[in-house]
């Protein structure tokens, strides 16, 4: 099977995607050289975040993965290699954590500030889960991404319906 990119890029080129949730193998099977396809997932903001997830599909060659790791290192990043599974490493761990924080807020288990303070002080995290949601996007965006992971049967949790910023603010006021 010859894809559009097979016709316009050199055969030695590595084809990558920066997706954080979609299966990389779906891109690999669209080309005649699936062994040259990997995920190279930079985190936002890329200039400030040191991590890059290098996503190996079942079809990626060891050489391609090694070249992607070397590329990330040349960019001054710290790469980790992960198999092509929904959420990779970070989002597979992060979404249930964020989901639970929003549920706690909705259920009035604790205040926004106390939830964040507990995770900062108790786990040594640089910021709490609700502050992180404020930084990277709204709870609505996290719900959308969580539902994408859920559809791939990797993460059984997702934010409950109505867990957007307006619901949290209605219950506890705006975040500071």
C-alpha positions in Angstrom: 0.0 0.0 0.0 1.5 3.3 -1.1 0.4 6.4 0.8 0.7 10.1 -0.1 3.8 10.6 2.0 5.5 7.6 0.4 5.3 9.5 -2.9 6.7 12.9 -1.6 9.3 12.1 1.1 12.6 10.2 0.8 12.5 6.5 1.5 14.9 6.9 4.5 12.7 9.6 6.1 11.1 8.7 9.5 7.4 9.5 9.5 6.2 10.7 12.9 3.1 11.9 14.7 2.8 14.1 17.8 -0.5 12.6 18.9 -1.1 12.1 22.6 -4.0 9.6 22.4 -4.5 8.2 18.9 -2.9 4.8 17.9 0.3 5.5 16.0 0.0 2.1 14.2 -3.0 3.6 12.3 -0.6 6.0 10.6 2.0 3.2 10.1 -0.4 1.1 8.0 -1.1 4.0 5.7 2.4 3.8 4.3 4.5 1.3 2.4 7.2 1.6 5.1 5.5 1.0 8.5 8.9 0.2 10.0 9.8 3.9 9.6 6.8 5.2 11.6 7.0 6.2 15.3 5.2 8.6 17.6 7.3 11.5 18.9 5.1 13.0 21.5 6.4 16.4 22.7 4.6 17.9 25.7 3.2 21.5 25.8 4.7 23.9 26.1 7.5 22.1 24.2 10.1 24.7 25.0 9.6 24.2 28.7 8.8 20.5 29.0 11.8 18.1 28.9 9.9 14.9 28.3 9.3 13.3 24.9 7.5 10.0 24.6 8.9 7.9 21.7 6.0 5.6 20.7 7.0 2.2 19.2 4.4 0.4 17.1 4.5 -3.3 16.5 5.9 -2.5 13.1 8.6 0.1 14.1 12.1 -1.0 13.5 14.7 -0.8 16.3 16.7 1.5 14.0 13.8 3.9 13.7 13.2 4.0 17.4 16.9 4.6 18.1 16.9 7.5 15.5 13.8 9.0 17.1 15.5 8.8 20.6 18.6 10.4 19.2 16.5 13.2 17.6 14.8 13.9 20.9 18.1 14.0 22.8 19.6 16.4 20.1 16.6 18.7 20.9 17.7 18.7 24.5 14.8 16.4 25.6 14.7 13.4 27.8 13.0 10.6 25.7 11.2 7.6 27.1 10.2 4.7 24.8 6.7 3.3 25.2 4.6 0.8 23.3 1.7 2.0 21.2 -1.0 1.9 23.8 -3.8 4.4 24.5 -2.4 7.3 26.5 1.2 6.1 26.3 2.7 6.6 29.7 1.9 10.1 30.9 -1.8 10.4 29.8 -2.6 6.9 30.8 -1.5 7.8 34.4 -2.6 11.4 34.3 -6.3 11.2 33.2 -7.5 9.0 36.0 -5.7 11.3 38.5 -7.3 14.4 37.0 -10.7 12.7 36.8 -10.6 11.8 40.5 -9.7 15.4 41.4 -12.7 16.7 39.6 -14.9 14.1 41.1 -13.7 15.1 44.6 -14.4 18.7 43.8 -17.9 17.9 42.5 -18.7 15.7 45.5 -17.4 18.5 47.8 -14.9 16.1 49.4 -12.5 19.0 49.7 -12.1 22.5 48.3 -10.1 23.2 45.2 -7.3 24.7 47.2 -7.2 21.8 49.6 -7.1 19.2 46.8 -4.2 21.0 45.2 -2.4 21.5 48.5 -2.8 17.8 49.4 -1.1 16.6 46.2 1.6 19.2 46.4 2.4 18.6 50.1 1.6 14.9 50.3 3.1 13.7 47.0 5.7 16.4 46.3 4.0 17.4 43.0 4.9 20.9 41.8 1.2 21.7 41.4 -2.1 20.1 42.2 -4.4 18.5 39.7 -6.8 21.3 39.5 -4.1 23.9 39.0 -2.7 21.6 36.3 -6.1 21.5 34.6 -6.1 25.3 34.7 -2.6 25.4 33.1 -3.1 22.9 30.3 -6.7 23.5 29.5 -10.2 23.3 30.8 -11.8 20.3 32.5 -13.8 20.0 29.3 -10.7 19.4 27.2 -9.6 16.8 29.8 -13.0 15.1 29.5 -12.7 15.0 25.7 -9.3 13.4 25.9 -10.4 11.0 28.7 -13.3 9.9 26.6 -10.9 9.2 23.7 -8.8 7.0 25.9 -11.9 5.3 27.2 -13.1 4.4 23.7 -9.7 2.7 23.3 -10.5 0.6 26.4 -7.3 1.7 28.1 -8.6 3.9 30.9 -11.9 3.0 32.5 -12.4 6.4 34.0 -13.5 9.7 32.4 -14.6 12.9 33.8 -18.2 12.8 34.8 -20.8 14.6 32.7 -20.9 18.3 33.5 -17.5 18.4 35.0 -16.5 21.5 33.1 -15.2 24.7 34.6 -18.6 26.3 35.0 -19.8 23.3 37.2 -16.7 23.5 39.4 -16.9 27.2 39.7 -20.6 27.0 40.5 -19.9 24.7 43.4 -16.7 26.4 44.8 -16.1 29.7 43.0 -13.5 30.6 40.4 -10.0 29.3 40.8 -7.4 31.8 41.8 
